Amino acid sequence: MADKELRKLNRRELLKMLLVQCQETERLTQELAGREAELSELTERYDRLIGKLNVKDERLNQKDAKIRELTDTIEEMKASREIELNEAGSIAEAALRINGVFEAAQRAAEQYLMNIKRLEPAKIKPPALVEKEEEKRIPFEAGWRAGIRRKGTQSRPRQMISMSGELHG
């Protein structure tokens, strides 16, 4: 309103306008207070969400670090597996070579035994003669065979104990 119009109004109309303005101001003040309360509540929620997101970000960072660590471990395992596969060929080759050595040793041993049998058939003694010679030997002499007893010694009777503790003779 222009100044001229305000000057033309009487007191009652001015007071009425002032009262309407005060009511409007009070309503706007209450509305502002409500909006400020909403704003502070939203700000608190926002801060809580930021805190939660920071915690989740930290967990994600830890998980990313763990993933990197596991990825590195997987790469190391792949590399070692490749080495093992490469070495497996060399191990197989070594096994084949060792088998060849054993086969050659077996052939040499068989040839040696054939030569001994062919060259010295008369030097091989029958088992009965070998036992008689061992009986004549002195105990604990080099070449003494365990378990051979001299004539005249008798074996002792043996007792057996069963699981229940009974003696059997």
C-alpha positions as CSV (number, residue, x, y, z in Angstrom):
1,M,0.0,0.0,0.0
2,A,1.1,3.4,-0.7
3,D,1.6,6.0,2.0
4,K,-1.4,8.0,0.8
5,E,-3.7,5.0,1.2
6,L,-2.3,4.3,4.7
7,R,-3.0,7.9,5.7
8,K,-6.5,7.7,4.5
9,L,-7.3,4.7,6.8
10,N,-8.7,5.3,10.2
11,R,-7.3,3.9,13.4
12,R,-9.6,0.9,13.5
13,E,-8.6,-0.2,10.0
14,L,-4.9,0.4,10.9
15,L,-5.2,-1.7,14.1
16,K,-7.1,-4.4,12.2
17,M,-4.3,-4.5,9.6
18,L,-1.7,-4.5,12.4
19,L,-3.5,-7.4,14.1
20,V,-3.7,-9.4,10.8
21,Q,0.0,-8.7,10.3
22,C,0.8,-9.9,13.9
23,Q,-1.2,-13.1,13.4
24,E,0.6,-13.7,10.1
25,T,4.0,-13.1,11.7
26,E,3.1,-15.5,14.5
27,R,1.9,-18.1,12.1
28,L,5.1,-17.7,10.0
29,T,7.2,-17.8,13.2
30,Q,5.5,-21.1,14.2
31,E,5.9,-22.5,10.8
32,L,9.6,-21.4,10.8
33,A,10.1,-23.1,14.2
34,G,8.5,-26.3,12.8
35,R,10.7,-26.2,9.7
36,E,13.8,-25.6,11.8
37,A,12.9,-28.7,13.9
38,E,12.5,-30.7,10.8
39,L,15.8,-29.4,9.5
40,S,17.6,-30.3,12.7
41,E,16.0,-33.7,12.7
42,L,17.0,-34.2,9.1
43,T,20.5,-32.9,9.9
44,E,20.8,-35.5,12.7
45,R,19.6,-38.3,10.4
46,Y,22.0,-37.1,7.8
47,D,24.9,-37.2,10.3
48,R,23.9,-40.7,11.4
49,L,23.7,-41.8,7.8
50,I,27.1,-40.3,7.1
51,G,28.5,-42.2,10.2
52,K,27.0,-45.4,9.0
53,L,28.3,-44.9,5.5
54,N,31.8,-44.2,6.9
55,V,31.6,-47.4,8.9
56,K,30.5,-49.3,5.7
57,D,33.1,-47.6,3.7
58,E,35.8,-48.7,6.2
59,R,34.4,-52.3,6.0
60,L,34.4,-52.1,2.3
61,N,38.0,-50.9,2.3
62,Q,38.9,-53.8,4.6
63,K,37.1,-56.2,2.3
64,D,38.8,-54.7,-0.7
65,A,42.2,-55.2,1.0
66,K,41.3,-58.8,1.8
67,I,40.2,-59.3,-1.8
68,R,43.5,-57.9,-3.0
69,E,45.4,-60.2,-0.5
70,L,43.4,-63.3,-1.7
71,T,43.9,-62.3,-5.3
72,D,47.6,-62.1,-4.7
73,T,47.5,-65.5,-2.9
74,I,45.6,-67.0,-5.9
75,E,48.2,-65.6,-8.3
76,E,51.0,-67.1,-6.2
77,M,49.2,-70.4,-6.1
78,K,48.7,-70.3,-9.9
79,A,52.4,-69.5,-10.4
80,S,53.5,-72.3,-8.0
81,R,51.1,-74.7,-9.7
82,E,52.6,-73.9,-13.1
83,I,56.1,-74.5,-11.6
84,E,54.8,-77.8,-10.2
85,L,53.4,-78.8,-13.6
86,N,56.7,-77.8,-15.3
87,E,58.6,-79.8,-12.6
88,A,56.2,-82.7,-12.9
89,G,57.6,-83.3,-16.4
90,S,61.1,-83.3,-15.0
91,I,60.1,-85.6,-12.1
92,A,58.5,-88.0,-14.6
93,E,61.6,-88.0,-16.7
94,A,63.7,-88.6,-13.6
95,A,61.5,-91.6,-12.6
96,L,61.9,-93.0,-16.1
97,R,65.7,-92.6,-15.8
98,I,65.7,-94.3,-12.4
99,N,63.6,-97.2,-13.8
100,G,66.2,-97.6,-16.5
101,V,69.0,-97.7,-13.8
102,F,67.0,-100.4,-11.9
103,E,66.4,-102.4,-15.0
104,A,70.1,-102.3,-15.8
105,A,71.0,-103.4,-12.2
106,Q,68.5,-106.2,-12.4
107,R,70.0,-107.5,-15.7
108,A,73.5,-107.3,-14.2
109,A,72.4,-109.2,-11.1
110,E,70.7,-111.9,-13.2
111,Q,73.8,-112.2,-15.4
112,Y,76.0,-112.5,-12.3
113,L,73.9,-115.3,-10.9
114,M,73.9,-117.1,-14.2
115,N,77.6,-116.9,-14.4
116,I,78.0,-118.2,-10.8
117,K,75.7,-121.2,-11.5
118,R,77.5,-122.0,-14.7
119,L,81.1,-121.6,-13.5
120,E,80.9,-123.2,-10.0
121,P,78.3,-126.0,-9.9
122,A,80.6,-128.2,-7.8
123,K,81.1,-125.6,-5.0
124,I,77.5,-125.5,-4.1
125,K,76.9,-127.8,-1.0
126,P,73.6,-129.7,-0.4
127,P,71.6,-128.3,2.6
128,A,72.2,-131.4,4.8
129,L,75.9,-130.8,4.7
130,V,75.5,-127.1,5.6
131,E,73.4,-128.0,8.7
132,K,76.0,-130.5,9.9
133,E,78.8,-127.9,9.6
134,E,76.8,-125.4,11.5
135,E,76.2,-127.8,14.4
136,K,80.0,-128.2,14.8
137,R,80.6,-124.4,15.1
138,I,81.1,-122.8,18.4
139,P,78.2,-120.6,19.6
140,F,78.6,-116.8,19.0
141,E,81.3,-117.6,16.4
142,A,81.1,-115.5,13.2
143,G,78.5,-117.1,11.0
144,W,76.6,-118.9,13.8
145,R,73.0,-119.3,12.8
146,A,70.5,-118.5,15.5
147,G,68.0,-121.3,16.4
148,I,70.3,-124.3,16.0
149,R,70.8,-126.3,19.3
150,R,73.4,-128.8,20.2
151,K,72.4,-132.4,20.6
152,G,71.6,-133.4,24.1
153,T,69.9,-130.1,25.1
154,Q,66.3,-130.4,25.8
155,S,63.7,-127.7,25.3
156,R,61.9,-126.4,28.4
157,P,58.2,-126.9,28.7
158,R,56.3,-123.7,27.9
159,Q,53.3,-122.3,29.6
160,M,50.7,-120.2,28.0
161,I,48.5,-117.7,29.9
162,S,45.1,-117.0,28.4
163,M,43.5,-113.6,28.5
164,S,41.4,-114.7,31.5
165,G,44.6,-115.4,33.5
166,E,44.4,-119.2,33.5
167,L,47.6,-121.2,33.0
168,H,47.8,-123.8,30.2
169,G,50.6,-126.3,30.2
